[in-house]
Amino acid sequence: MEYVTMAEGLEFSRVVLGFWRLLDWNLSTDELIRYLEECLDLGITTMDHADIYGDYTVEEKFGEAMKKRPDLRDKMQIISKCGIVYKSETARVKYYNYGTDYIIGQVEKSLKYMGIDHLDTLLLHRPSPFMDPEEISRAFETLLKEGKVRTFGVSNFLPDEFRLLKSYLTVPLITNQIELSPLRMGNMENGVMNLCLEERIHPMLWSPLAGGRIFTGQGEEEIRLREVLEVIREEIGAEDIDEVAFAWLFSHPAKPIPITGSGEIGLAERPVKALKYRLTPEQWFMVWTAVKGHKVP
């Protein structure tokens, strides 16, 4: 396993385990503990959560395992996100809330549900056109001072949104969790990845296999991509094309950190195995060209 330094005294594993679909894994508490141990044995030490996952239930499910095996906490870096409020009996519409009290309250709930005393990193889940960066700054300062959160970042922020928030903060933003895959390159084209290089931060990547479209998509770009991934797979000696897709991401100079959302250890192993491969510039642009359907300018 490779590890990247996110902040002083904090490293993330180069592959992160995401818990968005934890309830779909249908694991008992003991089975979840065994799965966590297997992932830790692979070197996957960074765990990605959000308060809303599983309609606000995933952190509590994860917490059942942590409370039964509190010794696992010291082997992990735990991330959570907040800011999205789902429509419910108490919310008439889905909206974003980045008020000071709300952020602090959601972190305290996450800590309680997961049975831990601090988050290693807190991310703002989505940019909001209504966010008050002064409110966010006060929340971050309070959480840091009280030892409830070690570091902070954002998710799905564009460069102007990142810079705006950063200008108000007294703490650094250590990452931006974004969507990126060979089939979804938008964040390579809108300046987000360039900003990560500029800021010397490592982006976290959700949906790195495009929700499985790399395997199942029937559009022209998916078909072209699979053909090229298969060519490169043979060249580098990978077992399957998903390893090539992960290697394409790993090869980027920003050292991105993909999130695997699988509850099967065999699938969680795939990005770990891909760490041993780095694509040449030619191979990297073969993937780019296959998806775009045209050569570079």
QUISULCOR-V502140 format. One record per pair of residues at least 4 apart in sequence whose ideal C-beta (glycine too) atoms are under 8 Angstrom apart, sorted by the first residue. I is the first residue (numbers start at 1). J is the second residue. Records with the same first field share a line. If there is no record, write none. Layout:
I: J + J
This chain:
1: 13 + 14 + 15 + 42 + 43 + 44 + 45 + 272 + 275
2: 13 + 14 + 275
3: 11 + 12 + 13 + 14 + 43 + 45
4: 11 + 12 + 14 + 202 + 255 + 257
5: 10 + 11
6: 10 + 11 + 12 + 121 + 151 + 174 + 175 + 201 + 202
7: 150 + 151 + 172 + 174
10: 77 + 120 + 121 + 150 + 151 + 174
11: 77
12: 16 + 45 + 46 + 77 + 202 + 204 + 257
13: 43 + 44 + 45 + 46 + 77 + 257
14: 250 + 255 + 257 + 275
15: 42 + 43 + 44 + 46 + 257 + 258 + 259 + 260 + 268 + 271 + 272 + 275
16: 44 + 46 + 47 + 48 + 79 + 204 + 257 + 258 + 259 + 260
17: 39 + 44 + 46 + 47 + 48 + 259 + 260 + 261 + 268
18: 48 + 206 + 259 + 260 + 261
19: 47 + 48 + 49 + 53 + 58 + 62 + 261
20: 50 + 53 + 54 + 58 + 261
21: 25 + 261 + 263
22: 27 + 32 + 53 + 54 + 58 + 61 + 62 + 263
23: 54 + 57 + 58 + 61
24: 263
25: 32 + 35 + 263
27: 31 + 32 + 35 + 263
28: 32
29: 33 + 64 + 65 + 68
30: 34 + 68
31: 35
32: 36 + 61 + 62 + 64 + 65
33: 37 + 65 + 68 + 69 + 72
34: 38
35: 39 + 263 + 265
36: 40 + 65 + 69 + 72
37: 41 + 72
38: 42 + 265 + 268
39: 44 + 265 + 268
40: 44 + 45 + 72 + 75 + 76
42: 265 + 268 + 269 + 272
43: 272
44: 260 + 268 + 272
45: 75 + 76 + 77
46: 76 + 77 + 79 + 257
47: 62 + 76 + 77 + 78 + 79
48: 79 + 177 + 204 + 259
49: 53 + 58 + 59 + 62 + 78 + 79 + 80 + 81 + 110 + 114
50: 58 + 80 + 81 + 82 + 84 + 123 + 125
51: 56 + 59 + 80 + 81 + 82 + 84 + 106 + 109 + 110
52: 56 + 81 + 84 + 86 + 125
53: 57 + 58 + 59
54: 58 + 61
55: 86
56: 86
57: 61
58: 62
59: 63 + 80 + 109 + 110 + 113 + 114
60: 64 + 113 + 114
61: 65
62: 66 + 113 + 114
63: 67 + 113 + 114 + 115 + 116
64: 68
65: 69 + 72
66: 70 + 72 + 73 + 114 + 115 + 116
67: 115
70: 115
71: 75
72: 76
73: 78 + 116
76: 120
77: 120 + 121
78: 114 + 116 + 119 + 120 + 121
79: 119 + 120 + 121 + 122 + 123
80: 107 + 110 + 114 + 119 + 121 + 122 + 123
81: 122 + 123 + 124 + 125 + 155 + 177
82: 102 + 103 + 106 + 107 + 110 + 122 + 123 + 124 + 125
83: 96 + 97 + 98 + 103 + 106 + 124 + 125 + 126 + 128
84: 94 + 96 + 125 + 126
85: 91 + 94 + 95 + 96 + 97
86: 91 + 94
87: 91 + 92 + 93 + 94
91: 95
96: 125 + 126 + 128 + 130 + 131
97: 102
98: 102 + 103 + 124 + 128 + 130 + 131 + 132 + 135 + 136 + 139
99: 103 + 132 + 135 + 139
100: 104 + 135 + 136 + 138 + 139 + 142
101: 105 + 139
102: 106
103: 107 + 122 + 135 + 136 + 139 + 140 + 143
104: 108 + 139 + 142 + 143
105: 109
106: 110
107: 111 + 119 + 122 + 143 + 148 + 149
108: 112 + 148
109: 113
110: 114 + 119
111: 116 + 117 + 118 + 119 + 148
117: 147 + 148
118: 147 + 148 + 149 + 150
119: 148 + 149 + 150
120: 150 + 151
121: 149 + 150 + 151 + 152 + 153 + 174 + 175
122: 140 + 143 + 149 + 151 + 152 + 153
123: 152 + 153 + 154 + 155 + 175 + 177
124: 131 + 136 + 153 + 154 + 155 + 157 + 165
125: 155 + 156
126: 155 + 156
127: 131 + 154 + 156 + 157 + 158 + 161
131: 135 + 136 + 165
132: 136
133: 137 + 164 + 165 + 167 + 168 + 169
134: 138 + 168
135: 139
136: 140 + 165 + 168 + 169
137: 141 + 168 + 169 + 170
138: 142
139: 143
140: 144 + 149 + 152 + 169 + 170 + 171
141: 145 + 170 + 171
142: 146
143: 148 + 149
144: 148 + 149 + 150 + 152 + 171
151: 171 + 172 + 174
152: 169 + 171 + 172 + 173 + 174
153: 173 + 174 + 175 + 176 + 177 + 201
154: 161 + 162 + 165 + 173 + 175 + 176 + 177
155: 176 + 177 + 178 + 204
156: 176 + 177 + 178 + 179
157: 161 + 162 + 165 + 176 + 178 + 192
158: 162 + 190 + 191 + 192
159: 163 + 190 + 191 + 192 + 194 + 195
160: 164
161: 165
162: 166 + 173 + 176 + 195 + 199
163: 167 + 195
164: 168
165: 169 + 173
166: 172 + 173
169: 173
173: 199 + 201
174: 201
175: 201 + 202 + 203 + 204 + 257
176: 192 + 195 + 196 + 201 + 203 + 204
177: 203 + 204 + 205 + 206 + 259
178: 187 + 192 + 203 + 204 + 205 + 206
179: 184 + 186 + 187 + 205 + 206 + 207
180: 184 + 185 + 187 + 188 + 193 + 203 + 205 + 207 + 208 + 249 + 256
181: 185 + 205 + 207 + 208 + 209 + 210 + 214 + 245 + 249
182: 210 + 214 + 225 + 229 + 245 + 248 + 249 + 287 + 288 + 291
183: 210 + 213 + 214 + 217 + 221 + 222 + 225 + 291
184: 207 + 210
185: 189 + 288 + 291
186: 190
187: 192 + 193 + 203
188: 192 + 193
191: 195
192: 196 + 203
193: 197 + 203 + 252 + 254 + 256
194: 198
195: 199
196: 201 + 202 + 203 + 254 + 256
197: 253 + 254
202: 254 + 255 + 256 + 257
203: 254 + 256 + 257
204: 256 + 257 + 258 + 259
205: 249 + 256 + 257 + 258 + 259
206: 259
207: 211
208: 245 + 246 + 249 + 258 + 259 + 260 + 271
209: 213 + 214 + 215 + 242 + 245
210: 214 + 217
212: 216
213: 217 + 222
214: 222 + 225 + 226 + 229 + 241 + 242 + 245
215: 226 + 241 + 242
216: 222
217: 221 + 222 + 223
218: 222 + 223
219: 223
220: 224 + 293
221: 225 + 290 + 291 + 292 + 293
222: 226
223: 227
224: 228 + 290 + 291 + 293
225: 229 + 287 + 290 + 291
226: 230 + 241
227: 231 + 290
228: 232 + 286 + 287 + 289 + 290
229: 233 + 241 + 244 + 245 + 287
230: 234 + 241
231: 235 + 286
232: 236 + 238 + 244 + 279 + 283 + 286 + 287
233: 237 + 238 + 239 + 240 + 241 + 243 + 244
235: 283
236: 244 + 247 + 277 + 279 + 283
238: 243 + 244 + 247 + 273 + 274 + 277
239: 243 + 273
240: 244 + 270
241: 245
242: 246 + 270 + 271 + 274
243: 247 + 270 + 271 + 273 + 274 + 277
244: 248 + 274 + 277 + 279 + 287
245: 249 + 274 + 287
246: 250 + 258 + 270 + 271 + 274 + 275
247: 251 + 274 + 277 + 278 + 279
248: 252 + 279 + 284 + 287
249: 256 + 258
250: 255 + 256 + 258 + 274 + 275 + 277 + 278
251: 278 + 279 + 284
252: 256
258: 271
260: 267 + 268 + 270 + 271
262: 267 + 268
264: 268
265: 269
266: 270
268: 272
269: 273
270: 274
271: 275
279: 283 + 284 + 287
280: 284
281: 285
282: 286
283: 287
284: 288
285: 289 + 296
286: 290
287: 291
288: 292 + 296
289: 293 + 294 + 295 + 296
